[in-house]
Structure formats: structure tokens, C-alpha cells
Amino acid sequence: MNNTNLTLYRIPTEADAWFRFRTTGLLPEDCEKYKCNPYAGGCGSSEIGLLLGLQKKYRPSVQEVYHHKCGDLVPQRQSNRAMVRGKILEPIVAKIWMLYEGEDDSWVPNIMDYMEGNRELKRELSVRNARKYNAYFVNEKYPWLFSSLDYFAEKNTPGIMDGKIHPDGFPVEVKTINTHYAKLWVDGVPPTFVAQLNQEMICTNSDYGELAVLFPDEFKFTIFPFYRDQELCDRIIHWSKKFWDKVLESREAKKKMDFYFQAGKLQEGEEQQAIIDSNEPEPDDGEAYLEYIKERFQPGFNEEIDGDLSLYDDTMVYKLCAGISGLLDEKQTGIKNRILKLLTDTGATKISFGEAGQITFNENKNKQRTLLINTKALYDIKGITQTEFDKLDFTIKR
């Protein structure tokens, strides 16, 4: 890779210092132990989608990440099944990427031969090669950004998109997607992962990268290639810097706040707390924030407060949205019922639209059937949805 302005922090994954690196920064003893430069923390490539508002459904919320980095909220470090699955499957997906020849199932015979072959044969079978790095990458031009790469392609590796040789290699991000999340990929790569890969390009001085994606339920493998999107990279650099400046300001406020509270100076301490609270990202419309703020709630001295007219209007808009949602649910149910009537009349379990996708009504191990509509949009569904939504007038007319 092009090492210009790059610093690698080789810290074992899951070590205490590994977590400190991505939140409150390394301690002096961390730097001594791992023989690395000091680092105050920053914004990771897996977090950038949160900062840009591209991912608001799954925890942690951007507000939680802010407090993790300020040091006044400790992130949970429990593993879950999705994390374990990704850990187990990551090297397998990376090997499939190395054996992939450009066609859908070209890797299948190759990986069978690979699993049965010796070391020399394994190397010979690889179409392309990539290296696993157990390190954080920091580009000193943007020290508040960092990336923990899955893999990095070797020098002079051709890209899958057009066969162009990349002299310095490029980042390869590995994803394993189960059925629950697969629907997010129907219309292409979710924007949060495009942003993640672009930040990896920033942190490694790359102009190209690939997402290697395995859908384990069908064991279907796909590569999504991307050239660097400079406009997106500029947004990443700009908004992450604004976010990080607020984190640094709040860290200083937290030090002063702790000092004042310990000294019994409550008013001064509360003033510093107000700085931390004001720097927190604004509430958004995501489910992650909803769960986060419900957890943060604690009953106070006020059992009841007065609401103003603006907040009352918000409650009316909320009821309006609920009504629209109900009508949309009925519309969807009606379409689903008509599809099921057609399948019942014909006895079919699948409706094919060729390259545009399919509808299936398959039976699971519990003898229950589920209707899955996996059709690809032949026109800009997201754009049409946004256009129609923008036509709605949520102004409360008294």
C-alpha cells in the first residue's frame, strides 16, 4: 500500500487498549506496551454511517458513540451471535474472494480444491491475494479518522470491476448478511457500507476498494467494487471533524465538571455538564436513538411539566403519521393477499420476473410458509418514495 502519512497501530483485537483506541484514546502504558505513538481516539470507518445519518436503526446510536468518546458512557463489550458468526465466517469469505474468477459460482470448484490441496496448490489456486491486518490505520492528514481493515489486497492486484491493476493494493471489506438484513441489500449496497469503504480508502491512500459479501442462508457470494467517491470523502472529512471537535471540547468540560463536583461547586459543575449536553448530536428519527433515550430516562423531581403549543402540534403530526402508516399497511396487506390468491389458484410456490427478481412461498422446517418478495427495482423507487413523501403537508392548520 501507499504508506505516505500512514501510521499503523498494531493492537490485538479485543484487548482493553483496542477498545480505548476507538473511544477515549490510548493510555501511556498502552503506548509503552504496544510500542506505538499516543492516540487520542477518533471516528472509525464502521461508525461513519452514524455520523452522516446513514444508519439510524441499529445500536449504538450516534449519541451513544458521542458519549463513549467523551468518556462519560462506557460501551458494552458483550458478544452476540451476529458478531460470532462474522468472526467465524470472515476468513472463509476472504478466501472465497481470493478464489473468485468473476462469475457467480466460479469459486465453488476452486474452494473445494483448495480445501483438499496442499500449501503450494492453495497458493496456486488463488486468483487474487489479500492480507489480514490486525491493526488500526490512521492517515496523519486526518488524524481523527481511523480504520480497522478486514483485508488489504496485495500490490498489483487487478480490480474485479474492470481488471485495472492497482499498484498499491486496495481495502477489501468483508460482510456476512443473514436473511433478516438481506432485504437492506435488495436495491444495492446500503449507503452506510459505501461510506465505510470510502473512509477505508481515505485511511489507506487508496482510490479503489471492494466489498466481499456472503449471504450465508443461500451461500451466495457477491463482490461490489467501488472507486473512491471524492465528494463523499469530503463529506466524511468535514462532518467527522465537526463531530470530533465537539468531542474534544466535551472531554475538557468533563474534566472540569468532575473537578467542580468533587470540590462541592455544584453550579460550576452543572455549567460544564451543560456544555457536554449541548454538544450531543440532536435527536433523530431512528429506532436506535429511541432505545437509547428510553434507557437514559430517570424520574426526576418534576412529576408533571406543561407542554407548549409547538409540542402539541408534534403530537398531532404523530397521530397523522400513525394514520398514514395504518393505511399503507392495509395497502401492503391487500397486495400480499392478491399474490397469495394467485399462488393458491395455481399451486405454484414461486413467481419469476427473470432478472428483475422473484416471489417465493416456501415452507420452513416448522412446516410454515413465508411469502418473500425479492424483486429488484427497475426504476428509482427510493427517489419516487422521497418525492411522494415530500408532497405530504404536515403543517397543523387550526
TIVEX-469726 format. One record per residue (C-alpha): residue number from 1; x, y, z. Coordinates in pm, whole numbers. Layout:
N
@n->NUM; x->X; y->Y; z->Z
...
! end
This chain:
398
@n->1; x->0; y->0; z->0
@n->2; x->96; y->364; z->-27
@n->3; x->237; y->431; z->322
@n->4; x->261; y->810; z->280
@n->5; x->137; y->975; z->602
@n->6; x->13; y->640; z->734
@n->7; x->56; y->514; z->1090
@n->8; x->-34; y->158; z->1190
@n->9; x->-129; y->80; z->1548
@n->10; x->-79; y->-293; z->1597
@n->11; x->-302; y->-369; z->1893
@n->12; x->-461; y->-714; z->1942
@n->13; x->-831; y->-722; z->1868
@n->14; x->-1049; y->-725; z->2181
@n->15; x->-762; y->-610; z->2407
@n->16; x->-852; y->-332; z->2651
@n->17; x->-628; y->-94; z->2454
@n->18; x->-813; y->-191; z->2135
@n->19; x->-1135; y->-52; z->2284
@n->20; x->-965; y->253; z->2435
@n->21; x->-813; y->337; z->2097
@n->22; x->-1157; y->377; z->1940
@n->23; x->-1320; y->563; z->2230
@n->24; x->-1124; y->772; z->2481
@n->25; x->-775; y->715; z->2338
@n->26; x->-465; y->521; z->2441
@n->27; x->-313; y->543; z->2786
@n->28; x->64; y->599; z->2827
@n->29; x->104; y->237; z->2939
@n->30; x->-76; y->123; z->2620
@n->31; x->177; y->309; z->2407
@n->32; x->462; y->159; z->2604
@n->33; x->321; y->-194; z->2586
@n->34; x->248; y->-190; z->2212
@n->35; x->537; y->43; z->2118
@n->36; x->315; y->292; z->1940
@n->37; x->257; y->666; z->1926
@n->38; x->-3; y->834; z->2150
@n->39; x->-355; y->846; z->2008
@n->40; x->-648; y->1045; z->2146
@n->41; x->-919; y->841; z->1975
@n->42; x->-1123; y->925; z->1669
@n->43; x->-1405; y->826; z->1434
@n->44; x->-1389; y->472; z->1296
@n->45; x->-1492; y->368; z->945
@n->46; x->-1765; y->143; z->1089
@n->47; x->-1907; y->447; z->1272
@n->48; x->-1906; y->698; z->988
@n->49; x->-2252; y->595; z->868
@n->50; x->-2388; y->702; z->1207
@n->51; x->-2219; y->1041; z->1189
@n->52; x->-2358; y->1104; z->839
@n->53; x->-2710; y->992; z->935
@n->54; x->-2699; y->692; z->700
@n->55; x->-2766; y->433; z->972
@n->56; x->-3013; y->510; z->1249
@n->57; x->-3183; y->177; z->1304
@n->58; x->-2930; y->-32; z->1496
@n->59; x->-2747; y->40; z->1824
@n->60; x->-2532; y->212; z->1915
@n->61; x->-2687; y->544; z->1819
@n->62; x->-2465; y->835; z->1719
@n->63; x->-2550; y->994; z->2055
@n->64; x->-2416; y->688; z->2238
@n->65; x->-2098; y->691; z->2030
@n->66; x->-2051; y->1058; z->2120
@n->67; x->-2067; y->978; z->2493
@n->68; x->-1840; y->674; z->2451
@n->69; x->-1574; y->902; z->2306
@n->70; x->-1631; y->1174; z->2565
@n->71; x->-1569; y->912; z->2834
@n->72; x->-1892; y->957; z->3032
@n->73; x->-2060; y->640; z->2899
@n->74; x->-1885; y->303; z->2883
@n->75; x->-1970; y->95; z->2573
@n->76; x->-2096; y->-259; z->2623
@n->77; x->-1847; y->-525; z->2519
@n->78; x->-2074; y->-830; z->2506
@n->79; x->-2055; y->-1055; z->2203
@n->80; x->-2370; y->-1162; z->2021
@n->81; x->-2448; y->-1431; z->1766
@n->82; x->-2407; y->-1193; z->1472
@n->83; x->-2058; y->-1096; z->1591
@n->84; x->-1958; y->-1460; z->1642
@n->85; x->-2095; y->-1556; z->1301
@n->86; x->-1898; y->-1276; z->1136
@n->87; x->-1580; y->-1374; z->1320
@n->88; x->-1609; y->-1737; z->1211
@n->89; x->-1708; y->-1668; z->851
@n->90; x->-1474; y->-1373; z->779
@n->91; x->-1166; y->-1583; z->680
@n->92; x->-1388; y->-1812; z->472
@n->93; x->-1541; y->-1517; z->284
@n->94; x->-1192; y->-1370; z->233
@n->95; x->-1074; y->-1700; z->83
@n->96; x->-1377; y->-1710; z->-147
@n->97; x->-1281; y->-1357; z->-258
@n->98; x->-931; y->-1484; z->-339
@n->99; x->-1069; y->-1776; z->-543
@n->100; x->-1343; y->-1583; z->-724
@n->101; x->-1290; y->-1568; z->-1103
@n->102; x->-1561; y->-1319; z->-1194
@n->103; x->-1863; y->-1543; z->-1242
@n->104; x->-2127; y->-1618; z->-980
@n->105; x->-2020; y->-1967; z->-874
@n->106; x->-1668; y->-1972; z->-1017
@n->107; x->-1529; y->-2002; z->-664
@n->108; x->-1719; y->-2323; z->-580
@n->109; x->-1489; y->-2580; z->-750
@n->110; x->-1186; y->-2372; z->-657
@n->111; x->-1264; y->-2374; z->-287
@n->112; x->-1327; y->-2747; z->-291
@n->113; x->-985; y->-2800; z->-449
@n->114; x->-837; y->-2551; z->-204
@n->115; x->-975; y->-2733; z->99
@n->116; x->-827; y->-3061; z->-22
@n->117; x->-495; y->-2925; z->-152
@n->118; x->-151; y->-2870; z->-2
@n->119; x->4; y->-2529; z->69
@n->120; x->161; y->-2492; z->-277
@n->121; x->-164; y->-2585; z->-451
@n->122; x->-358; y->-2345; z->-229
@n->123; x->-137; y->-2054; z->-333
@n->124; x->-160; y->-2155; z->-698
@n->125; x->-539; y->-2173; z->-687
@n->126; x->-576; y->-1817; z->-559
@n->127; x->-684; y->-1578; z->-835
@n->128; x->-605; y->-1276; z->-616
@n->129; x->-450; y->-1245; z->-272
@n->130; x->-513; y->-1020; z->27
@n->131; x->-353; y->-986; z->366
@n->132; x->-520; y->-970; z->707
@n->133; x->-404; y->-675; z->919
@n->134; x->-458; y->-676; z->1296
@n->135; x->-405; y->-303; z->1323
@n->136; x->-568; y->37; z->1313
@n->137; x->-481; y->260; z->1017
@n->138; x->-453; y->636; z->1066
@n->139; x->-377; y->884; z->790
@n->140; x->-191; y->1169; z->961
@n->141; x->-358; y->1419; z->727
@n->142; x->-685; y->1333; z->904
@n->143; x->-575; y->1204; z->1246
@n->144; x->-929; y->1196; z->1387
@n->145; x->-1022; y->923; z->1136
@n->146; x->-917; y->560; z->1168
@n->147; x->-994; y->226; z->1006
@n->148; x->-961; y->-131; z->1124
@n->149; x->-940; y->-319; z->796
@n->150; x->-1068; y->-668; z->727
@n->151; x->-818; y->-736; z->448
@n->152; x->-595; y->-544; z->210
@n->153; x->-525; y->-669; z->-143
@n->154; x->-163; y->-728; z->-240
@n->155; x->26; y->-489; z->-462
@n->156; x->-55; y->-504; z->-836
@n->157; x->-390; y->-674; z->-775
@n->158; x->-647; y->-626; z->-1054
@n->159; x->-987; y->-487; z->-958
@n->160; x->-1288; y->-704; z->-1025
@n->161; x->-1472; y->-413; z->-1189
@n->162; x->-1254; y->-356; z->-1493
@n->163; x->-937; y->-558; z->-1443
@n->164; x->-733; y->-243; z->-1381
@n->165; x->-412; y->-310; z->-1190
@n->166; x->-381; y->-129; z->-856
@n->167; x->-7; y->-97; z->-782
@n->168; x->-54; y->-23; z->-411
@n->169; x->-338; y->-270; z->-350
@n->170; x->-676; y->-173; z->-201
@n->171; x->-901; y->-239; z->101
@n->172; x->-1132; y->-541; z->97
@n->173; x->-1424; y->-517; z->339
@n->174; x->-1590; y->-850; z->427
@n->175; x->-1960; y->-878; z->511
@n->176; x->-2182; y->-1175; z->603
@n->177; x->-2552; y->-1097; z->569
@n->178; x->-2832; y->-1313; z->707
@n->179; x->-3193; y->-1322; z->591
@n->180; x->-3303; y->-1052; z->838
@n->181; x->-3059; y->-797; z->691
@n->182; x->-3064; y->-922; z->331
@n->183; x->-3367; y->-706; z->248
@n->184; x->-3148; y->-400; z->305
@n->185; x->-2935; y->-515; z->10
@n->186; x->-3216; y->-571; z->-241
@n->187; x->-3159; y->-232; z->-406
@n->188; x->-2781; y->-248; z->-380
@n->189; x->-2521; y->-178; z->-113
@n->190; x->-2661; y->17; z->186
@n->191; x->-2510; y->369; z->188
@n->192; x->-2355; y->321; z->533
@n->193; x->-2125; y->49; z->394
@n->194; x->-2033; y->262; z->92
@n->195; x->-1928; y->535; z->337
@n->196; x->-1734; y->280; z->544
@n->197; x->-1536; y->163; z->241
@n->198; x->-1465; y->520; z->134
@n->199; x->-1326; y->604; z->477
@n->200; x->-1102; y->297; z->449
@n->201; x->-977; y->443; z->121
@n->202; x->-907; y->775; z->296
@n->203; x->-714; y->599; z->573
@n->204; x->-505; y->390; z->330
@n->205; x->-445; y->643; z->48
@n->206; x->-648; y->421; z->-188
@n->207; x->-865; y->513; z->-484
@n->208; x->-1047; y->179; z->-513
@n->209; x->-1195; y->-83; z->-282
@n->210; x->-1420; y->-388; z->-280
@n->211; x->-1696; y->-524; z->-59
@n->212; x->-1690; y->-906; z->-44
@n->213; x->-2037; y->-1016; z->66
@n->214; x->-2165; y->-1361; z->156
@n->215; x->-2533; y->-1428; z->212
@n->216; x->-2493; y->-1743; z->429
@n->217; x->-2854; y->-1859; z->414
@n->218; x->-2821; y->-1915; z->38
@n->219; x->-2440; y->-1927; z->47
@n->220; x->-2442; y->-1673; z->-233
@n->221; x->-2126; y->-1467; z->-280
@n->222; x->-2103; y->-1126; z->-448
@n->223; x->-1832; y->-863; z->-488
@n->224; x->-1927; y->-495; z->-501
@n->225; x->-1643; y->-280; z->-641
@n->226; x->-1618; y->94; z->-580
@n->227; x->-1388; y->367; z->-698
@n->228; x->-1325; y->642; z->-446
@n->229; x->-1611; y->893; z->-431
@n->230; x->-1430; y->1218; z->-359
@n->231; x->-1749; y->1411; z->-287
@n->232; x->-1846; y->1152; z->-26
@n->233; x->-1491; y->1152; z->115
@n->234; x->-1507; y->1531; z->152
@n->235; x->-1834; y->1494; z->344
@n->236; x->-1676; y->1229; z->567
@n->237; x->-1376; y->1452; z->643
@n->238; x->-1589; y->1763; z->704
@n->239; x->-1861; y->1619; z->929
@n->240; x->-1635; y->1386; z->1123
@n->241; x->-1408; y->1683; z->1206
@n->242; x->-1705; y->1885; z->1335
@n->243; x->-1817; y->1587; z->1543
@n->244; x->-1466; y->1527; z->1677
@n->245; x->-1412; y->1892; z->1772
@n->246; x->-1726; y->1873; z->1987
@n->247; x->-1598; y->1552; z->2149
@n->248; x->-1268; y->1720; z->2240
@n->249; x->-1449; y->2024; z->2383
@n->250; x->-1675; y->1797; z->2588
@n->251; x->-1380; y->1595; z->2720
@n->252; x->-1231; y->1913; z->2864
@n->253; x->-1571; y->2006; z->3006
@n->254; x->-1595; y->1663; z->3170
@n->255; x->-1258; y->1709; z->3343
@n->256; x->-1370; y->2045; z->3481
@n->257; x->-1712; y->1909; z->3573
@n->258; x->-1561; y->1622; z->3774
@n->259; x->-1327; y->1866; z->3949
@n->260; x->-1603; y->2111; z->4039
@n->261; x->-1842; y->1843; z->4166
@n->262; x->-1568; y->1689; z->4381
@n->263; x->-1493; y->2037; z->4519
@n->264; x->-1862; y->2087; z->4601
@n->265; x->-1903; y->2364; z->4341
@n->266; x->-2235; y->2244; z->4203
@n->267; x->-2322; y->2546; z->3985
@n->268; x->-1985; y->2541; z->3807
@n->269; x->-2013; y->2164; z->3761
@n->270; x->-2362; y->2195; z->3611
@n->271; x->-2234; y->2460; z->3368
@n->272; x->-1976; y->2213; z->3238
@n->273; x->-2243; y->1941; z->3220
@n->274; x->-2449; y->2179; z->3006
@n->275; x->-2160; y->2202; z->2757
@n->276; x->-2148; y->1822; z->2727
@n->277; x->-2525; y->1803; z->2681
@n->278; x->-2533; y->2083; z->2421
@n->279; x->-2263; y->1910; z->2212
@n->280; x->-2457; y->1584; z->2197
@n->281; x->-2592; y->1522; z->1843
@n->282; x->-2954; y->1627; z->1804
@n->283; x->-3232; y->1367; z->1843
@n->284; x->-3303; y->1195; z->1514
@n->285; x->-3584; y->979; z->1378
@n->286; x->-3404; y->647; z->1425
@n->287; x->-3501; y->345; z->1633
@n->288; x->-3150; y->336; z->1784
@n->289; x->-3200; y->679; z->1944
@n->290; x->-3544; y->576; z->2070
@n->291; x->-3397; y->279; z->2258
@n->292; x->-3103; y->485; z->2384
@n->293; x->-3305; y->775; z->2524
@n->294; x->-3554; y->540; z->2696
@n->295; x->-3259; y->380; z->2876
@n->296; x->-3122; y->720; z->2979
@n->297; x->-3451; y->832; z->3137
@n->298; x->-3459; y->860; z->3516
@n->299; x->-3756; y->1000; z->3713
@n->300; x->-3674; y->1344; z->3849
@n->301; x->-3828; y->1594; z->4086
@n->302; x->-4092; y->1702; z->3834
@n->303; x->-4377; y->1458; z->3804
@n->304; x->-4552; y->1686; z->3556
@n->305; x->-4449; y->1971; z->3327
@n->306; x->-4656; y->2196; z->3100
@n->307; x->-4647; y->2133; z->2725
@n->308; x->-4645; y->2419; z->2474
@n->309; x->-4842; y->2459; z->2151
@n->310; x->-4549; y->2351; z->1932
@n->311; x->-4515; y->2021; z->2116
@n->312; x->-4893; y->1970; z->2098
@n->313; x->-4873; y->2014; z->1719
@n->314; x->-4600; y->1749; z->1712
@n->315; x->-4838; y->1507; z->1884
@n->316; x->-5098; y->1574; z->1612
@n->317; x->-4838; y->1504; z->1342
@n->318; x->-4751; y->1183; z->1527
@n->319; x->-5117; y->1075; z->1513
@n->320; x->-5130; y->1174; z->1145
@n->321; x->-4825; y->957; z->1071
@n->322; x->-4983; y->667; z->1259
@n->323; x->-5296; y->701; z->1047
@n->324; x->-5098; y->711; z->722
@n->325; x->-4894; y->411; z->837
@n->326; x->-5214; y->218; z->901
@n->327; x->-5344; y->293; z->552
@n->328; x->-5012; y->187; z->400
@n->329; x->-5019; y->-137; z->598
@n->330; x->-5365; y->-210; z->459
@n->331; x->-5241; y->-139; z->107
@n->332; x->-4949; y->-378; z->151
@n->333; x->-5173; y->-645; z->300
@n->334; x->-5409; y->-616; z->4
@n->335; x->-5121; y->-669; z->-244
@n->336; x->-4993; y->-965; z->-42
@n->337; x->-5341; y->-1119; z->-34
@n->338; x->-5376; y->-1092; z->-413
@n->339; x->-5038; y->-1259; z->-462
@n->340; x->-5134; y->-1541; z->-224
@n->341; x->-5466; y->-1587; z->-406
@n->342; x->-5276; y->-1630; z->-735
@n->343; x->-5037; y->-1882; z->-581
@n->344; x->-5328; y->-2071; z->-422
@n->345; x->-5521; y->-2084; z->-752
@n->346; x->-5217; y->-2212; z->-944
@n->347; x->-5050; y->-2425; z->-677
@n->348; x->-4717; y->-2252; z->-753
@n->349; x->-4459; y->-2166; z->-486
@n->350; x->-4262; y->-1923; z->-699
@n->351; x->-4333; y->-1634; z->-935
@n->352; x->-4037; y->-1535; z->-1151
@n->353; x->-3972; y->-1195; z->-1310
@n->354; x->-3649; y->-1306; z->-1474
@n->355; x->-3358; y->-1078; z->-1392
@n->356; x->-3598; y->-846; z->-1207
@n->357; x->-3633; y->-1096; z->-921
@n->358; x->-3891; y->-1335; z->-782
@n->359; x->-4164; y->-1403; z->-528
@n->360; x->-4141; y->-1724; z->-323
@n->361; x->-4378; y->-1900; z->-85
@n->362; x->-4158; y->-2172; z->63
@n->363; x->-4203; y->-2396; z->363
@n->364; x->-3960; y->-2387; z->656
@n->365; x->-3859; y->-2672; z->887
@n->366; x->-4164; y->-2600; z->1104
@n->367; x->-4396; y->-2655; z->806
@n->368; x->-4481; y->-2284; z->795
@n->369; x->-4477; y->-2090; z->469
@n->370; x->-4344; y->-1737; z->433
@n->371; x->-4411; y->-1503; z->142
@n->372; x->-4089; y->-1332; z->30
@n->373; x->-4099; y->-1058; z->-232
@n->374; x->-3745; y->-1024; z->-368
@n->375; x->-3788; y->-806; z->-674
@n->376; x->-3534; y->-553; z->-796
@n->377; x->-3646; y->-201; z->-875
@n->378; x->-3634; y->-124; z->-1248
@n->379; x->-3682; y->244; z->-1168
@n->380; x->-3585; y->475; z->-884
@n->381; x->-3815; y->352; z->-606
@n->382; x->-3625; y->543; z->-336
@n->383; x->-3645; y->864; z->-537
@n->384; x->-4017; y->819; z->-605
@n->385; x->-4078; y->740; z->-237
@n->386; x->-3900; y->1056; z->-125
@n->387; x->-4083; y->1267; z->-387
@n->388; x->-4422; y->1139; z->-275
@n->389; x->-4332; y->1182; z->92
@n->390; x->-4225; y->1542; z->32
@n->391; x->-4573; y->1614; z->-108
@n->392; x->-4728; y->1546; z->233
@n->393; x->-4815; y->1859; z->427
@n->394; x->-4763; y->1807; z->800
@n->395; x->-4850; y->2167; z->888
@n->396; x->-5122; y->2172; z->1151
@n->397; x->-5396; y->2410; z->1038
@n->398; x->-5605; y->2542; z->1327
! end
